Amino acid sequence: MKKKSFLILASISLISIFLICIASFWIIVSSGYDKQNKIILNIKKIFPSHIAKQVRDKIFFIPNLQARNKFLSLQVEKYEQGLEGKLFNSKIFISQKDKKKYLLKEFFLPFPRLDTRLGWAATENSKRAHYLEILQDKVFVISGLGETIYFNKKNIKEKKLNQKKIKNNINDILKKNEAELMGIRDLYYDDNFFYISMQHKDKEGFTVNVYRAKVDYLELKFELFFKTGEYWPSYNVFSGGRLEKFKEGKILFSTGFSKKYEAPQNKSSLLGKIISIDKKTKNYELISYGHRNPQGLHYLSTHNIIINTEHGPKGGDEINFNFLKSNEPSNFGWPVSSYGSPYSGEEKIFEEQGWLTKSHDENGFKEPIKHYTPSIGISELVYLPKRISPDGKEYLFVSSLRAASIYVIKLNNKLDKILDEDRVYFPNHRIRDIEYDEELGVFFILFEHTPSVGILHFKT
């Protein structure tokens, strides 16, 4: 009798373990899992990604196919609605720590979707990173392929955005220079001009430059504004490209290190830098160096601070504050210091040089005010001053690609200390861009997967 009971209990235990393994595999292979969840991350260490993919394709092909069909149906709906910019989703999200409520509405964008199965470093996905900019009562959006549209921002109160196309000459520029587009890297408005950063490939290799066009609702005629003169031999995703306002008639421009490891610490190179460019003379000045791949950029004139976010290697995504107290450019440490670790295949490079020490300060570099391991795929940020924030405090709203989230960071009045952190998680999304409209009191968010424009409201 005891032996029989033992066998029954053992069988139940084995079945339970089997079911837990099946559930664990499903969590990993499904596209909607939280990539910052520590339990799931530990499970992933047990089940390598190549095994998880095989399980997905061979064992979970039916539920995987169902999820795929649901997504494809959404893509068909997006295609059929054209430039209507239809509202297709409305949902309340609750932040993880402080339990704050946010209302999200999503509207279709008429651009190609990001294909996660190609991988985040695929050249095709480089052309599927889209950006937006608010100009008075309009919102302008540019696709990774260089398509330009706009809509009236008050249309977010309706069921459709009613998007309008704007012609541009980006393809003409590429053709004239015998160049191949690798993707738009940002869109920025300043003083009746739209500025874009554009990565392309020509006979010299891969490069990133800045172009600008006078605002025109019929056609945008871009001209070369700033040429970096920097080239690298093969495609990579470390080109930076963010543009932002600055002081004294200048704009800010960020560049990534583009896998040229010596460049960020070399002041003669423009790679791995944040520079200012004079809008009239087009002369540039080095503001900071030692950057890996800056993806978010903001200048706060009231405090004379540049805030930037940048991707670390494997871990070590950073939020950096540059208090402009002197004319000397600040050094943020890459590739000597990082809280991340090398990707596979890079270990020897860092070992030979003695790079990737954790502490920045001990090596004479600026410490990030915040770093994230595992990586969140950090992206653009918005600063909300206390005069317009919901509770009268200073905030950063930091978007992310990999973590599918907005990180809500409360700061002290001097902006040199983090007081509180929260997270709003949006499953199955990647956030490429974010802007805040003070008039309407909402965030405009660029989601990549569908793609879509998200309108995020504070919900009281």
N, C-alpha and C positions, 0 to 999 in steps of 0.2 A: 504493500500500500504506500509506504514511504517512498519507495523507488518510483512508483507511478506518479505520485505527487511531484517528486523532483523533476521527472521528465516533462510533466505538464508545465511546471514553472520555468524550466529551461527553454522549452519551446516558445512559451510566451515571451521570455526575455529575448530570444533570438529574433522572433518576429518583430518585437518592438525596436530592436537595434536596426533591423533591416528597414523598417518603416522610417526611422529617424534618418538613416543614410539616404533613402529615397527622397525624403523631404529636404535634406541638406543639399543633395544634388540639384533638386528643382530650384531651390533658392539661388544656387550659384549660376545655373544655366539660364534662368529666366532673366530677362533684361531689366526687370524692375526692382532689383534688390538694392538696398542702401549700401553704397560702396564705402561708407564711413562707419558702418556697424561693426563693432569689434568682434562680436560672436561670429558673424558671417566671414570676416577677414581671417579669423582663426580656422574656420572650416575650409576656406580656400587654400590655406597652407597644407591641409591634409589632402585635398583633391586638386592637383595641378590643373591649370587652365586647359591644356590639350586633352586631358582625360574628361574634364567637364564638357568640352565641346563635343567629344565623341558620344558621351552619354546623352547630351541634348539631341544630337542628330539621329541616334539609333534607338534610344529608349523613350525619350520624351518628344518624339517627332509629331505626335498628334496634338498635344497641348501647345507645342511650339508652333505648329502649323496654324492652330486656331488663333494664337496671339498674332502671328504674321498676317493672317487674313484680316483680322480686325484692323491692324495698322494699314494694310493696303487699301481697305475700304475707306479709311480716312483720307488716304492719298488720292483716291478716285474722287471723293467729295471735294477735296481741295482743288483738283484739276478742273472739275466741272464748273466750279463757281467762279473761276477766272480772277478778275480784278475786284470782285465784290467785297472781298475781305470779310467773309461771313463769320459771325460769332458761332463757335462750335462747342465751347465748354465754359462752364461757370461753376466755381466750387470754392468752398471755404477751407482754408488751411490754418492749422494751429501750430504755433511755434513750439519747439520741443521742450524748452526750459521754462520760459515765462508764461506759456500758454496764451500768448497773444493771438487774436484772430485777424486773418487777412482774407479778403475776397479777391479771387483771381478770375478774370475773364480772358478768354483766348480767341483771337481772330486769325484767320488764315492769311498767310503771305504767299504770293504767286511764284516762289522761288524753289529751286531744287532742294530736296531734303538731304540731311546728313545721313550717310549710310554707315552705321556703326560696324557692320560686318566687314567693311574694307579696312577698318583700323583707323585710329585717330591720326596716324601719320601719313595716310594715303594722299596722293597728290589730288585726287578728285575731291576729297573732303576739304582740302585746302581752299577749293573754290566754292564751298558751301558754308562759309562763315560770313554771316550777314551783320550789318551795323545800322544803327538808327541815330537820328539827331533831331531835336525839337527846335523849330524856328517859328517864333511867335505863335500863330494859330495853326501851324502845319507841323506834321511829322514826316520827315524824309527818311527813306530806307534805301540802302544800296546792298545788292547781293554780292556774294563772293566772285561772281562772274562779271560784275560791273553793271548790272541792270539797276535802273533808278526809278523809284516811284515815290509818291507822296499822298497824304490824305489829311483831311481836316481833323484836328485832334478832338474836337467836340463830337465827332462821329462815334467815339467810344461809348457814348450814351445810347447809341442805336444798335440795331441788329447787324449792320454792315458798315465797314469803314469807307466803302466807295473809293478805292484806290485809283490813282491816275498815273500813267506812265510818263516819264520824261526821257526824251532822246538824249544820248550823249555820244561823245567821240572817242571813248576808251578803245574800242576795236581799231579805229583809225590810227591812234597813237601806236598801238602794238604793231599794226601792219607796217607803218612807216619805219619803225625801228627794228623790223624783222624779229619781233619778240613774241614769246608765248606767255600768256597770263598764268601766273601761279596763284593769284587770289588777291582780292582787296583786303587790306589790313585795318582800315579804320575810316570813318567819316566824321568830319568836324566842320562846324560853321563858325566864321569869324568875320565881322565887318564886311558883309555883303558878298563873301566868298565861301564856297564849299571847298574844303581841303580833303583829299584822300591820300592814303598811303597804299602803294601797289607793289606787290612782288611779281617780278617777271624773270624769264630766262631769255638771254640773247647769246650772241657768239662769245661773249666774255664770261658767261656763267650765269649764276643766279644773283639777283640784287633786289633792293627795295628803295623806292624813291617816293617823293611827295609831289602831288599835282594839285592844281586849284582851278576853279571855274567860277565866274560871276553867277550869282543866283539868277536863274531863268527857268520859268515853269514850262517852257516849250523845248528848250535844248540846253544842256550843260556842255560848254566847250572848255574842256580841261587843257591846261598847259603845264609843262614841267615847271615846278616851283623850286624844288631842292633835290639835287642829285647827290647821293651818298658817295658814289665812286667806289663802293665796297662790293666785292664779288666773292662768291664761294662756289666750289666745283659741283656739288650735288644737292638735290632738294632736301630740305629739312624744315621743321616747323618752328625754328627758333629765330624768327626774323623780327619779333617785336612789332612796331608800327603804330603805336598809339599816338594820337595828336590831342593837344589840349591848349587852352588859353594860358597866357603868361602875362607878365607885366612889361611896361615900356615898349609897347608896339611889337611884341614878340609872341611866338607860339612855342610850345614844347613838342618834342618828337622823341620817341623811344625806339631803340634798336636792340635786337637780341644778339647773342654771340655767334649764331649761325654755325656752331660746331667748330669755330676757330678759337681754340682754347686759350691762346696767348693774347687774343685781341682785347678782352674786357679790361685788362690791367695796363694795356698800352694806350696812352693818351693820344697817340698819333692816329689810331684807328677809330672809326665811328661805330664799330660793332660793340655791343654790350654797354651802351651809353644812353643817357638822357641829355639832350642838347636843347638849347633855345635857338630859334631862327628869327632873325629880324624880317618882318613882313615887307619892308621896303627894300633894304639892301640885300637881303637873303644871306647875309653873313651869319655864321653860327658861333655859339659859345658853349663850351663844355660845362654842364651843370653837375653831373654825377657819372661815375663809372663803376666797373665791377658788377654789372648786371648780367643776368643769365637770359631771361626772356620776359621783359616787362609787358604785362597784359592789361593793366589798369593804370590810369594816370589822372591826377587831379591837382590843380593849383588852388590853394586857399589863400586869397589875397589878404583877408583880415588878419591872418597870423603869419603870412609870408612863409608858407610851408608847401612843399611838393609831397604829395602822397602817391606812392606807386605800389602796385601788386605785381609779383612776378613768379613764374613757375620755377620751382626747384628741380633737381634731378629726380631721383626716386625718393619722394618725400621732400620736406624743406621748402614748400611754397611759402612766400613771404609777403608781409605787409610792411612797407618801409616809409618812415617819415623823415624827410629832409628839411630840417629847420635852417633856413638860409641866413645864417648869422655872419657869414664872411663870403668873400669872393672866390675862395678856394673850392674847387669841386670836391664833393664827398665821394668816398670809396665804399661800396657796399659788399666788396669781398670776393665775388665770383671770379675765377673758380677755386681760389685758395680756401675760402670758408663757405660752408653751407651746412644746414642741419639735415640735409638729405644725404643719400648715398648713391654711388655710381650705378648706372644701368649696366646690365650684362654687356660685356665687351668693352666697357670704359674703364674697368678697374685698373688695368696696367698703366693707363695714362696718368691717373691720379696718384697711384702708388709711387711711380717713378719720380714725380714732382713733389711728393709729400703734401699734396693738396687735400682739400675737403676736411679740414679741421672744423670742429663744430663751432667753437667760439669765434665770433667776429671781433669782439672788443680786444681780446688778447693779441690779435694780429694787427691791431690798429685800424680796423674797419668799423663801419656803422652797424650796430645790431638792429635786426628787424624788431618792430614793436610786437609782432606776432608772427609765428611760423606754424605750419601745419604738416604733420606726418601722421598717417599717410597723406599723400597729396590730395588736395581737393580740386585740382585743375582750376586754380584761381583765375578770375577774369576781372571785368570792369567793376568799378566801385562808385558809390554815390555818397557824398557828405551831406548830412542833414544837420544844420545848425539848430541850436536850442530854440530860436525864435519861431521855427516852423515844425519842429518835431512834436509828436503827440504828447510827450510828458515834459517838454521844456528842457531836455538834456541834449548833449552833443552826441551824434551818432555817425558811424560808418555803416553802410549797407554794401556788403562785399559779395559779388556774385561768383558762381563757380560752374565749371563744366562737368568735371568728373563726379563731384558730390551732389549735383543737381539741386543746389541750395543757394539761399541768400543767408549770409552770416551777419547777424545784427550785433554790432559792437558799440557799447556805450563807453564814452570817453570822459575824462575830467575836463574842466574848463580850460586848462592849459594845453590840452590835447597831447599830453605826454605819458598818460597812464590809462590802461583799460580797466574800467569799473565793473563791466558785466558783459557776458556773451550769450547769444541765443542763436538759434538756427531755424529757418523755415525750409522744409524739405519738399521738393516737387518731384515725385517719382517719374521716371522715364523722360526727363528733360535735361538739356544742357543749356546753360545761360551764357550767351556770348556777349551781350551788351545790356546796359541798363542806364536809364535816365530818370530824373525826377522832375515832374512838372508842378511848379509851385501854384500856378493858377488853378489847376484842377485837383491838386492834392493827391496825385497818383504817381506810381512808378510805371514807366514804359519799359518792358522787358523783351529782349529778343531771344526766343527759344529756337534751338537749331533742329530738333528732330523732325518737326512737322513740315516746314518751320512755321512759326506763328509769332504774332505780337501779343504779349501778355500785358494786361492792365491790372496792377495790384493796388488794392485799396486797403487802408487801415480800417479795420472793422471794430467799432466800439460797442 
